[in-house]
Each structure stands twice: as C-alpha cells, then as structure tokens.
Amino acid sequence: METLRIDILNPKAKTLLKDLADLNLIRIKKENVKSEFKEVLEKLRVDSDDAPSLDEITEEVESVRKARYEK
C-alpha cells in the first residue's frame, strides 16, 4: 500500500475520490492537523502559570463579538 497526500484544487476532484472510495479502490482518511493558533498557544503556556485555557479564550472572543454586533 502506498500513502499519498493530495491537495484538492477543484471540488470535482473530491467527488471523483469519493467515487473511488465507494468502489473500494482507495481509502480516504482525514488527518488530525493542529491549528497554528493552538500550537502558538501551547508554546506561550509553557512559561506561564496563569495562561488562559482555550475555552476561556473562546468565551472572551464570543463576548467581544456579541458586544460588537449588538451596536
């Protein structure tokens, strides 16, 4: 078995790949890709005892967005 990473440029190609998977010619697996933001956040937390969690950051962002759109 050979593994390839493919960047899909045209949505029609994704349909073709799904058809090949339906015919059991290929298997499609999704990669677990860490977001760049999460990587930076983990680096910043290494040296800090009181760094906010991802949930706390998300909550703050949502509250700021809500305040912005209520105007």
DSSP file (Angstrom, degrees, kcal/mol; ACC not computed):
  #  RESIDUE AA STRUCTURE BP1 BP2  ACC     N-H-->O    O-->H-N    N-H-->O    O-->H-N    TCO  KAPPA ALPHA  PHI   PSI    X-CA   Y-CA   Z-CA
    1    1 A M              0   0    0      0, 0.0     2,-0.4     0, 0.0     0, 0.0   0.000 360.0 360.0 360.0 142.0    0.0    0.0    0.0
    2    2 A E        -     0   0    0      2,-0.0     2,-0.5     0, 0.0     0, 0.0  -0.950 360.0-148.3-119.5 137.3    1.2    3.5   -0.8
    3    3 A T        +     0   0    0     -2,-0.4     2,-0.3     2,-0.0     0, 0.0  -0.907  17.8 179.1-109.5 132.7    0.2    6.7    1.0
    4    4 A L        -     0   0    0     -2,-0.5     2,-0.5     2,-0.0    -2,-0.0  -0.959  23.2-140.0-128.7 147.1   -0.1   10.0   -0.8
    5    5 A R        -     0   0    0     -2,-0.3     2,-0.4     2,-0.0    -2,-0.0  -0.943  25.7-168.8-105.4 128.7   -1.1   13.4    0.4
    6    6 A I        -     0   0    0     -2,-0.5     2,-0.6     2,-0.0    -2,-0.0  -0.965  17.6-149.4-124.4 130.0   -3.2   15.3   -2.1
    7    7 A D        -     0   0    0     -2,-0.4     2,-0.6     2,-0.0    -2,-0.0  -0.883  22.2-140.5 -94.3 120.8   -4.3   18.9   -2.2
    8    8 A I        +     0   0    0     -2,-0.6    -2,-0.0     1,-0.2     4,-0.0  -0.723  26.7 172.6 -87.2 120.2   -7.6   19.2   -3.9
    9    9 A L        +     0   0    0     -2,-0.6    -1,-0.2     1,-0.2     3,-0.0   0.707  68.2  42.9 -97.1 -25.8   -7.8   22.3   -6.1
   10   10 A N  S >> S-     0   0    0      1,-0.1     3,-1.7     0, 0.0     4,-0.8  -0.986  73.7-137.5-127.1 130.0  -11.2   21.6   -7.7
   11   11 A P  H 3> S+     0   0    0      0, 0.0     4,-1.4     0, 0.0     3,-0.3   0.768 102.8  66.5 -57.7 -25.8  -14.3   20.3   -5.9
   12   12 A K  H 3> S+     0   0    0      1,-0.2     4,-1.9     2,-0.2     5,-0.1   0.834  93.9  59.2 -64.7 -30.7  -15.0   17.9   -8.7
   13   13 A A  H <> S+     0   0    0     -3,-1.7     4,-2.3     1,-0.2    -1,-0.2   0.866 100.6  54.9 -65.4 -35.7  -11.8   16.0   -7.8
   14   14 A K  H  X S+     0   0    0     -4,-0.8     4,-2.3    -3,-0.3    -1,-0.2   0.895 106.2  51.7 -64.4 -39.3  -13.2   15.4   -4.4
   15   15 A T  H  X S+     0   0    0     -4,-1.4     4,-2.1     2,-0.2    -1,-0.2   0.909 109.2  50.3 -61.8 -42.8  -16.3   13.8   -5.9
   16   16 A L  H  X S+     0   0    0     -4,-1.9     4,-2.1     1,-0.2    -2,-0.2   0.907 110.0  50.1 -62.4 -42.0  -14.1   11.6   -8.0
   17   17 A L  H  X S+     0   0    0     -4,-2.3     4,-2.0     1,-0.2    -2,-0.2   0.899 109.2  51.3 -64.3 -40.4  -12.1   10.5   -5.0
   18   18 A K  H  X S+     0   0    0     -4,-2.3     4,-2.2     1,-0.2    -1,-0.2   0.889 108.5  52.4 -63.4 -38.4  -15.3    9.7   -3.1
   19   19 A D  H  X S+     0   0    0     -4,-2.1     4,-1.4     2,-0.2    -2,-0.2   0.908 108.7  49.8 -63.2 -42.0  -16.5    7.6   -6.1
   20   20 A L  H  <>S+     0   0    0     -4,-2.1     5,-2.5     1,-0.2     6,-0.8   0.871 110.1  50.9 -64.1 -36.6  -13.2    5.6   -6.0
   21   21 A A  H ><5S+     0   0    0     -4,-2.0     3,-1.7     1,-0.2    -2,-0.2   0.891 105.9  55.0 -67.3 -39.2  -13.6    5.1   -2.3
   22   22 A D  H 3<5S+     0   0    0     -4,-2.2    -1,-0.2     1,-0.3    -2,-0.2   0.819 106.3  52.0 -62.1 -30.6  -17.2    3.8   -2.9
   23   23 A L  T 3<5S-     0   0    0     -4,-1.4    -1,-0.3    -5,-0.1    -2,-0.2   0.357 116.1-118.9 -85.7   5.4  -15.7    1.2   -5.3
   24   24 A N  T < 5S+     0   0    0     -3,-1.7    -3,-0.2     2,-0.2    -2,-0.1   0.819  82.5 120.3  58.2  34.0  -13.2    0.2   -2.5
   25   25 A L  S   <S+     0   0    0     -5,-2.5     2,-0.3     1,-0.2    -4,-0.2   0.726  78.4  14.4 -93.7 -28.3  -10.3    1.2   -4.7
   26   26 A I        -     0   0    0     -6,-0.8     2,-0.4    -9,-0.1    -1,-0.2  -0.924  68.3-135.0-138.7 164.4   -9.0    3.8   -2.3
   27   27 A R        -     0   0    0     -2,-0.3     2,-0.5    -3,-0.1    -9,-0.0  -0.990  15.7-149.3-122.3 133.1   -9.5    4.7    1.4
   28   28 A I        +     0   0    0     -2,-0.4     2,-0.4   -10,-0.1    -2,-0.0  -0.900  18.4 177.2-105.5 124.2   -9.9    8.3    2.5
   29   29 A K        -     0   0    0     -2,-0.5     2,-0.4     0, 0.0    -2,-0.0  -0.980  23.8-132.4-125.0 139.6   -8.6    9.2    5.9
   30   30 A K        -     0   0    0     -2,-0.4     2,-0.3     1,-0.0    -2,-0.0  -0.725  21.4-130.4 -89.5 139.1   -8.7   12.7    7.4
   31   31 A E        -     0   0    0     -2,-0.4     2,-1.1     1,-0.0    -1,-0.0  -0.616  13.6-125.4 -84.9 145.9   -5.5   13.9    9.1
   32   32 A N        -     0   0    0     -2,-0.3     2,-0.6     2,-0.0    -1,-0.0  -0.804  36.8-174.8 -89.2  99.8   -5.6   15.4   12.6
   33   33 A V        -     0   0    0     -2,-1.1     2,-0.2     0, 0.0    -2,-0.0  -0.861  19.7-134.7-102.7 124.3   -4.0   18.7   11.8
   34   34 A K        -     0   0    0     -2,-0.6     2,-0.1     1,-0.1    -2,-0.0  -0.537  26.6-116.2 -73.1 139.5   -3.2   21.0   14.8
   35   35 A S     >  -     0   0    0     -2,-0.2     4,-1.8     1,-0.1     5,-0.1  -0.448  16.0-123.6 -73.0 151.1   -4.2   24.6   14.1
   36   36 A E  H  > S+     0   0    0      1,-0.2     4,-2.3     2,-0.2     5,-0.2   0.874 112.3  56.1 -61.7 -37.0   -1.4   27.2   14.1
   37   37 A F  H  > S+     0   0    0      1,-0.2     4,-2.5     2,-0.2    -1,-0.2   0.915 105.6  50.1 -62.1 -43.1   -3.2   29.1   16.8
   38   38 A K  H  > S+     0   0    0      1,-0.2     4,-2.2     2,-0.2    -1,-0.2   0.881 109.6  51.5 -65.0 -37.9   -3.3   26.1   19.1
   39   39 A E  H  X S+     0   0    0     -4,-1.8     4,-1.9     2,-0.2    -1,-0.2   0.921 111.5  46.6 -64.2 -44.1    0.5   25.5   18.6
   40   40 A V  H  X S+     0   0    0     -4,-2.3     4,-2.2     1,-0.2    -2,-0.2   0.909 111.4  52.5 -64.1 -41.8    1.3   29.1   19.4
   41   41 A L  H  X S+     0   0    0     -4,-2.5     4,-1.9     1,-0.2    -1,-0.2   0.904 108.3  50.2 -61.2 -42.6   -1.0   29.0   22.5
   42   42 A E  H  X S+     0   0    0     -4,-2.2     4,-0.9     1,-0.2    -1,-0.2   0.888 109.6  51.4 -64.6 -37.9    0.8   25.8   23.7
   43   43 A K  H  < S+     0   0    0     -4,-1.9     4,-0.5     1,-0.2     3,-0.4   0.899 110.8  48.3 -64.6 -40.1    4.2   27.5   23.3
   44   44 A L  H >< S+     0   0    0     -4,-2.2     3,-0.6     1,-0.2     4,-0.3   0.835 107.2  56.4 -69.3 -32.5    3.0   30.5   25.3
   45   45 A R  H >< S+     0   0    0     -4,-1.9     3,-0.9     1,-0.2    -1,-0.2   0.719  88.0  77.5 -73.1 -20.7    1.6   28.4   28.1
   46   46 A V  T 3< S+     0   0    0     -4,-0.9    -1,-0.2    -3,-0.4    -2,-0.2   0.885 104.4  33.3 -57.4 -40.7    4.9   26.6   28.7
   47   47 A D  T <  S+     0   0    0     -3,-0.6     2,-0.4    -4,-0.5    -1,-0.3   0.398 108.3  79.5 -97.9   1.9    6.3   29.6   30.6
   48   48 A S    <   -     0   0    0     -3,-0.9     3,-0.3    -4,-0.3     0, 0.0  -0.925  49.9-169.1-120.6 135.2    3.1   30.8   32.2
   49   49 A D  S    S+     0   0    0     -2,-0.4    -1,-0.1     1,-0.2    -4,-0.0   0.749  92.9  40.7 -85.5 -26.6    1.3   29.6   35.3
   50   50 A D  S    S+     0   0    0      2,-0.0    -1,-0.2     0, 0.0    -5,-0.0  -0.046  77.3 144.3-115.8  32.4   -1.8   31.6   34.8
   51   51 A A        -     0   0    0     -3,-0.3     2,-0.0    -6,-0.2    -6,-0.0  -0.470  54.7-108.8 -70.3 140.6   -2.3   31.4   31.0
   52   52 A P        -     0   0    0      0, 0.0    -1,-0.1     0, 0.0     2,-0.1  -0.357  31.3-117.3 -69.7 150.3   -6.0   31.2   29.9
   53   53 A S     >  -     0   0    0      1,-0.1     4,-2.2    -2,-0.0     5,-0.2  -0.340  27.7-105.2 -79.1 167.6   -7.3   28.0   28.6
   54   54 A L  H  > S+     0   0    0      1,-0.2     4,-2.4     2,-0.2     5,-0.2   0.871 123.2  53.4 -61.1 -36.7   -8.6   27.6   25.0
   55   55 A D  H  > S+     0   0    0      2,-0.2     4,-2.4     1,-0.2    -1,-0.2   0.893 108.0  49.7 -65.4 -40.0  -12.2   27.6   26.4
   56   56 A E  H  > S+     0   0    0      2,-0.2     4,-2.0     1,-0.2    -2,-0.2   0.890 111.8  48.2 -66.0 -39.0  -11.6   30.9   28.3
   57   57 A I  H  X S+     0   0    0     -4,-2.2     4,-2.6     2,-0.2    -2,-0.2   0.927 111.6  49.7 -66.0 -44.6  -10.2   32.5   25.2
   58   58 A T  H  X S+     0   0    0     -4,-2.4     4,-2.5     1,-0.2    -2,-0.2   0.909 109.9  51.4 -60.2 -43.2  -13.1   31.3   23.1
   59   59 A E  H  X S+     0   0    0     -4,-2.4     4,-2.1     1,-0.2    -1,-0.2   0.909 111.0  47.9 -61.2 -43.1  -15.5   32.7   25.7
   60   60 A E  H  X S+     0   0    0     -4,-2.0     4,-2.2     2,-0.2    -2,-0.2   0.914 111.5  49.8 -65.0 -43.6  -13.8   36.1   25.7
   61   61 A V  H  X S+     0   0    0     -4,-2.6     4,-2.5     1,-0.2    -2,-0.2   0.923 111.2  49.6 -61.7 -44.0  -13.8   36.2   21.9
   62   62 A E  H  X S+     0   0    0     -4,-2.5     4,-2.4     1,-0.2    -1,-0.2   0.884 109.8  50.6 -63.9 -38.1  -17.5   35.3   21.7
   63   63 A S  H  X S+     0   0    0     -4,-2.1     4,-2.2     2,-0.2    -1,-0.2   0.888 111.2  48.5 -68.0 -37.4  -18.4   38.0   24.3
   64   64 A V  H  X S+     0   0    0     -4,-2.2     4,-2.2     2,-0.2    -2,-0.2   0.913 112.4  48.6 -66.9 -42.4  -16.5   40.7   22.3
   65   65 A R  H  X S+     0   0    0     -4,-2.5     4,-2.4     2,-0.2    -2,-0.2   0.914 110.6  51.1 -62.5 -42.3  -18.2   39.6   19.1
   66   66 A K  H  X S+     0   0    0     -4,-2.4     4,-1.2     1,-0.2    -2,-0.2   0.930 110.8  48.1 -61.5 -45.5  -21.6   39.7   20.8
   67   67 A A  H  X S+     0   0    0     -4,-2.2     4,-0.5     1,-0.2    -1,-0.2   0.881 111.7  51.3 -62.1 -38.6  -20.9   43.2   22.1
   68   68 A R  H >< S+     0   0    0     -4,-2.2     3,-0.8     1,-0.2    -1,-0.2   0.907 112.2  44.6 -65.3 -43.0  -19.7   44.4   18.7
   69   69 A Y  H 3< S+     0   0    0     -4,-2.4    -1,-0.2     1,-0.2    -2,-0.2   0.627 101.8  66.9 -82.1 -12.2  -22.8   43.1   16.8
   70   70 A E  H 3<        0   0    0     -4,-1.2    -1,-0.2     1,-0.2    -2,-0.2   0.667 360.0 360.0 -77.8 -16.3  -25.3   44.4   19.4
   71   71 A K    <<        0   0    0     -3,-0.8    -1,-0.2    -4,-0.5    -2,-0.1   0.497 360.0 360.0 -68.3 360.0  -24.4   48.0   18.5
